[in-house]
Amino acid sequence: MPTWVKVAIDAWTAAAGIADGHVFRPVNGADQVGSKGLDEKVVWQLIKPYPRRLACPESHLTTCAKLCRAAGGELEQIQLLLSHASIQTTERCLGTK
């Protein structure tokens, strides 16, 4: 993780009073914070719309996907990142098999 990301997360958790446990936690209708963390699927659904809202070019997602794959990321997870219906599309996009 880049240093600037760690610094930002540390500042946020300190301000939120989170000393241990999960960083992302559910909040119910009574504004009570749950003790269990959110799984990666929930976090993905929360952040998935933002590249489109920010007019993030597809090339940025492709570059991110290539970096993820080079770091050992699972092809199926990268397929979800790029919203590809077919794993073959993801392979073509990454230029790998």
Contacts in CASP RR format, 6 or more apart in sequence:
PFRMAT RR
TARGET T0000
AUTHOR 0000-0000-0000
METHOD contacts of the structure
MODEL  1
MPTWVKVAIDAWTAAAGIADGHVFRPVNGADQVGSKGLDEKVVWQLIKPY
PRRLACPESHLTTCAKLCRAAGGELEQIQLLLSHASIQTTERCLGTK
9 23 0 8 1.000
13 19 0 8 1.000
13 23 0 8 1.000
21 37 0 8 1.000
22 35 0 8 1.000
22 36 0 8 1.000
22 37 0 8 1.000
22 38 0 8 1.000
24 37 0 8 1.000
24 38 0 8 1.000
24 42 0 8 1.000
24 43 0 8 1.000
25 33 0 8 1.000
25 34 0 8 1.000
25 35 0 8 1.000
25 36 0 8 1.000
25 37 0 8 1.000
25 38 0 8 1.000
26 33 0 8 1.000
26 34 0 8 1.000
26 36 0 8 1.000
26 37 0 8 1.000
26 38 0 8 1.000
27 33 0 8 1.000
27 34 0 8 1.000
28 34 0 8 1.000
38 46 0 8 1.000
44 80 0 8 1.000
48 83 0 8 1.000
50 56 0 8 1.000
51 60 0 8 1.000
51 61 0 8 1.000
61 81 0 8 1.000
61 82 0 8 1.000
62 82 0 8 1.000
62 93 0 8 1.000
62 94 0 8 1.000
64 81 0 8 1.000
65 78 0 8 1.000
65 81 0 8 1.000
65 82 0 8 1.000
65 90 0 8 1.000
65 93 0 8 1.000
65 94 0 8 1.000
66 94 0 8 1.000
68 77 0 8 1.000
68 78 0 8 1.000
68 81 0 8 1.000
69 75 0 8 1.000
69 78 0 8 1.000
69 94 0 8 1.000
69 96 0 8 1.000
75 87 0 8 1.000
75 90 0 8 1.000
75 91 0 8 1.000
76 87 0 8 1.000
78 90 0 8 1.000
78 94 0 8 1.000
79 87 0 8 1.000
79 89 0 8 1.000
79 90 0 8 1.000
82 89 0 8 1.000
82 90 0 8 1.000
82 93 0 8 1.000
84 90 0 8 1.000
84 93 0 8 1.000
91 97 0 8 1.000
END
